[in-house]
Amino acid sequence: MIWAWGRVTVWPLILPNCTQFVLAFYAALKAGGVVVAINPTFPRQNG
């Protein structure tokens, strides 16, 4: 498989705190991407 992306690729990681997040985070960085971490278990702020 050939990956083709532009100069800066932003990868959203929608994962809770788990081992898979750590692996995906470092894989994205190694591939040259920029990671945006989104934790679906984080409590919502009221206000």
Buried (B, 14 or more C-beta within 10 A) or exposed (E): EEEEEEEEBEBEBEBEEEEEBEEBBEEBEEEEBEBEBEEEEEEEEEE
